[in-house]
Amino acid sequence: MFTKIKIVYVISVILFLNQCSNSPTEPGTKNIRDLTSMEKSLVDADNNFGLKLFREINKDEKDKNVFISPLSVSMALGMTLNGADRETKQVMQNALEVAGFTDQQINSSYQSLIELLTGLDPKVKFQIANSIWYRSTFSVEQPFIDVNKQYFNARVAGLDFSDPLTVNVINSWVYENTNGKIEKIVDRIDPLTVMFLINAIYFKGTWTYQFEEENTVERSFFLPDNTEKMCRLMKIAGTFNYYSNDKFKAVDLPYGDKQFSMTVILPQSDKDINNLVAELNQSNWNNWIGQFGESDGEIFLPRFTLEYEKSLNEVLAQLGMGIAFSGQADFTRINKGRNLFISEVKHKSFVEVNEEGTEAAAVTSVEIKFTSVGSGFVFRANRPFVFAIRENHSGTILFIGKIVDPT
């Protein structure tokens, strides 16, 4: 409905669109450890990755809603990275902005960030879950399993991928770890698919200063084509972190004890949202965030619910990961004797913003397939074919035909 709403949320300040209230409740105090230098480097890397991912997606969806979790995508690919080698590993590290880091540094930083983020604010529910599901007849290198269990706390299970009920097992895990907000990520399992690496994230936060429902009113929302739609605009007045320049104005809306917030960036009336998105990079982001300061004002924010889904193959290829999706991919740290590649990176997300707060969830699935049939084969007669009926002892052909339209 709200085509101008473009949401980015990244590790350090997880940016979910939400609301605040007229009667502030003083947040509690809590001693929070400082991030290590490696953790700070990984946050910067993830933010860099998330912002360029968002920019790339927006190129093809300029007049559409977009909602992604860069953290979810990064974690799913981070687990997958532990199975990549040589050039495939290098291009994935470049895309994820972690080139120059060792495997140990990357994995340890993910591990400590998971622990930090999930316990940061007792008034905000934030969950991260990882899992790896593989074909039970497929041999997986033990170090690959061990490192993802240790650092990503991944659930790892071998399943019968030929059993139709296996899809339900995987999707039930997704449903459970997104509190029912995302029902499924796998539609079917291809005969060549050997593994799914999945990350799930769930967030639920109430505004530190909640919007009052009686202040919510029906007002016009202006679409990119200059048409109008009616929407429910929430309203609050108070003191908030705020920043403006000649391109946009921005406000920060805190959740719970203020460890999480939603940053809303609104282009100035004579500016285009897509030009603003094109300028989203780590340098600009840090510069803008660094200039926020407390200011009194009124905030009007629409209520909305958004579900988003996108295959990220093309976007990630544009970011330099193309080889990982090709027959030249090297995932020999998953299985030394098989030719594997990433067949799809699928991302789904959900967000609801209302007077009370924000609820959001995201799931990223990395599907791994054989590049070739290997020990089995797939015969799919989904195009014109010839067939014959014959007698085997004499070799006599009794009937022969061609099918170009089986209907």
N, C-alpha and C positions, 0 to 999 in steps of 0.2 A: 504493500500500500504506500509506503513512504519511500519513494524511489530515490530521494536525495540523502537518505540516511546511509552512510558508509561507516562501518565499524571496524576498527583495528583493535585487537587486544594482544598485548605482548607480555612477556614474562614479568618484568619488574613491576609494572603498574597495570594489572590485567584489566583491559579496557572494555568493560561491558556497559552498555547504555542503561542507565537507571535514574532513580529519583531521590529526593531529600525532604525535610519537614520544618514546619514553623517553630516547633518546640525542640531545640537541640538537646540531646542527652550527652553529657560529658563522657567521652570515651575513656575506657579504663587504661591504665598504664601497664606496659609489659616490657620487660627487658628482652630485646631481640638482638641476637648476635650479628656482628658485621659479616658481610660476605667476604670470602677469601678472594685473593686477587684472581685466581682461576675461575671462581664463580662469577665474579664481575666480568671477566673476559667472555665467559659463556653467555651471560645475560646480553652483553653487547652483540655477540655473534648471533644469538637467537633473535634479538630485536632487528638487527640488520637483515637477517633472513626473512623474518615476518613482514617487514615493511616492503622489501622488494617483491615478495610473494604477493602481497596485497596489490602493489602497483601493477604487477603483471596480470593478475586476474582482472583488475579493473579496466585494462585496455580493451577487453572483449565484452565487458558488461557495464558500459558507461552509464546506461540509463536503467540499470537494474539494482535491486538490493544485493548487497554482498555482506556476508558474515562468516568469518573464518577464525580458527584458533591456530595461530602460528606455533604455539607451544605443542599442541597435539600433533601437528604435522611433523614438527622437528623431532619429537620423541619417537614417533613411529619410524621415521627415517633414521634416527639415531640408533635404534635397535637393529635396523637393517644394515646400517653401516658396519656393524660388527661382523657381518658375513661377507662384506665386499673386500676385494683385493686389487692391487695394482692400479691401472688407470681408472677402473670403476670406483674404487675407493677414493682416489684423488679427486675426481669430478664431483662426487657426492660431498666430500669435505669442502670443496670450493663453494658448492651451492649452499651448503649449510653454514658457511662462513667460519668453519673451524679448521681451515688449512693451517698447518704448522703446529697443531695440538697433537699430542700422543693419544693413543686409544685410552690409556689409563687416565689421562687428564680429562678427556671428554666424558668418559663413563663415570668417573668419580664426581665430576661437577654436576652431572645430571642427577646422580644419586643424592647428593647433599641438597640440591635445589628442591627435589621432590619432598625430602624431609622438612625443609624450611617452609616451603609454600603451603603444604597441607596442614601445618600447625601454626600458621602465622597469626590468625585472628580467631579467637574462640566464638565470635559473633557471626562469622562468615563460614559457610560450609563450602569447602573446596577439596575435591577429591581427584586423584590421578590414579589410573589403573592401566596396566599393560598386560598383554597376553600374546602368546605365540601358539598357533594351532597348525599342526603339520600332518600330512598323510601318514598313517601308521606304517605303511610299507616303505616309506621313504627314510633313508638313513641320514640323520643330522649330526654334524660334528659336535662332539661333547663340549669343547671349549666355547662354541657359539651359544649353546644352551646355558652353560654355567655363567658366562659373563652377563647375559641378559637377565638371568634370575638374580644374580648378585647385585647388579647396579640399577636395574630398572624394576626390580621386584616383580618380574613378569611371571604370569602363570603360563606354564608350558605343558602342552598335552598333544599326544598323538591320537588321531581320530580316523575312523573309517570314512574317507571322503566319498566313497561310492554309495554310502547310506544317505538317502534324502533327509533323514532326521538330523544329520550332522549340522546342517545349516541352522536348525533350531537351537542346537547347543551353543553355537558361536553367537547367534543373535540374542539368546537369553542372557549371555554374559554382557553384551552391549547394553541391553535393556536395563539390567540390574545396576551396571556401573554408571549409567546416566540418569538414574532415578526415573526410568520410564520415559524420558524425554526423546530418546532416539530408539526406535523399536528394532531396527535391523541395519546391518551394513553389508551383509552377504545375501545376494539373491539366489545364486546357484553356484555349484562348484564344478568347474570345467575338469574334464579327465586329465588335462595336463597340469592342473594346479597342484602344487605340493605344499604350500604354506601360506598362512595369513599372519601378518604381524600387526597388531591392533593396539591403538592407544585410545583411552576414553577419559574425558575430563568433565567434571560436573561442578557448577558454581551456583551458590544461592546466598545472596546477601541482601540485608535490609538496609535502606538508607540510614546513615547516621542522623540525618534530618529529613524526616519523611514528608512527602507531599500530602496535603489534606484533600480527600476526595471531593469535598464540597467546592474546592477551588478549580476543579477540572471542568473545562468548558469545550463545547464544539466550536472549532474554528477552521478556517481554510488552510490547506497545505498546498504549496505551489510546486507543481511537477516541472521536470526539465523542459517540457514542451509548452510551458506557460499556462497550462490548464490547471484547474483547481479541484481538490478533493477535500471533503470535510473529514476532520480527524478530531480525536479527543486530546486536547492540550492540557497537561498538568501544569500547575503554577506553584512556585514557592518564592519567598523573599527572605534574604538573610545575607550572611557574610560567607563568601566562598573564595577559593583560589581562582583567579581570573587573569586572562591575558588577552590583549588584542593588538593587531597591527593593521596595515593597510590591506592585507589579504584576507584575514579572518579574525574572528573572536572565539575564545575558548574558555570553558569552565570545567572545573574538576569537582565531581560529586562523590563524596566519600561513603563507604559502607562500614557498618559495625564500628570497630575501634580505629577506623581510618587507615588500616593497613592495606586495604583494597579500595580502589576508586574507579569511577568511570570518567574519562576525559571526553568531552563533547566538543568538536571543532566545527564551527559554522562559518562558511565563506561569507565575506562581505557581500552585500546585495548585488554589486556589480561584477562579482567574480564567479568563475565556474568551478564546480566541485571537482571535476576531473583534472583541472590544472593544479588544484591543491593536492590531490592524491599523487600526482606526478612528482610533487616536491617532497613527498614523505620519504626521508632517508634518516639514517641515524644521526648525522650531524645536525640537520635541521630540527629533528625531534628533540635532541638534547638541548639545543639552543632555546627552543620554544618552551619546553617544560621548565627550564631554568629561570624563565622570566615570569612565571606565575607568581602572583602576590595576592594577599587577602584584599577583598573589595566588597562593598555592599551592593546588592542589586537584586533584580527579579529574574527568575529563570522560568521559561516556558518549554516544556519537553513533551513530545507526543507519547501516548501509550501505544505500545505495539507488540505484536508477536510475529516472529519471523522464523521460518524453517528454510534451510539452505543446503544444497547438495551440489558437489562438483567433482568431476574426475580431474586430477591434477597432473596427469601425464604430460600434456602439452605445455602447461605452465612450467613444470619442473625441467622439461627439456629445454625450454627457452632460457632457463637459468643455468644451463650447462650440464644437466644430468642426462642428456640424450642417450649416452652409451648404456646406462643402466636399464633402459627400456628396449635394448636391441639384442641381437644374437651375439654381439661382441662383449656382452656384460660378463663380469667375473665375480661370481659369488661362491668361489671355491672354499671360502671359510664357513659356508653353510654345509656344502657337500662337495668333496673333492672330485668325485667321479661323475658329476652331472653338469650339463650345461643349463644354467638357470638365468632368468632375467626377471625384472619387475614388470608384470603385465598390467597392473593398474595401481595407482594410489588414489583411493576414493575418500572424500571428506564430506561429512555431514555435520550440521550444526543446528542449534535451536537457541532462541533467546526470547524472553518475555520481559517487558518493562512495564511496570505499573506503579501506583502510588506507594506501595509498600517497599518495593525494591526490584531486584533483578534475579531471574533464574536463567541459567544458560548451560548448555552442554555441547560437547563436540566429540566426534569419533573420527579417527583416521585409520584406514586399513591399507596395508601394503601387501598386495597379492604377488606371490612368487610362482612362476611356472617353468616347466621345461622349455628350452628353446627348440628341442626336437622331441620326437616321440619316445626315443629311448627303447626300453624293453617291450613296450606295447605299441599299439597303433590306434589311430582314430580314423574311421571311414565315415564321412558325412556326405551322403548323396543329396546335396541340396542345390544341384544344378543339373542340366541335361546329361543323361547317361544312356548307355547301351546295355541291354541284358539279353541273355540267351538261355534257352532250355535245351539240355543235351543229354544224351545217353553216354554214360561214362565208360562202359566196357569197350564199345566200338568207337567212341568219340563222335558219334553222329549228332549233329546239331538239329534239334527238333523244331525249335522256334528261336527267332532272334528279333529283337525290337529296339526301339529308341524311345526314351521318355523325355520330352521337353516341357510338359506341363502335366504333372500328376493329378491336378484337380479335374 
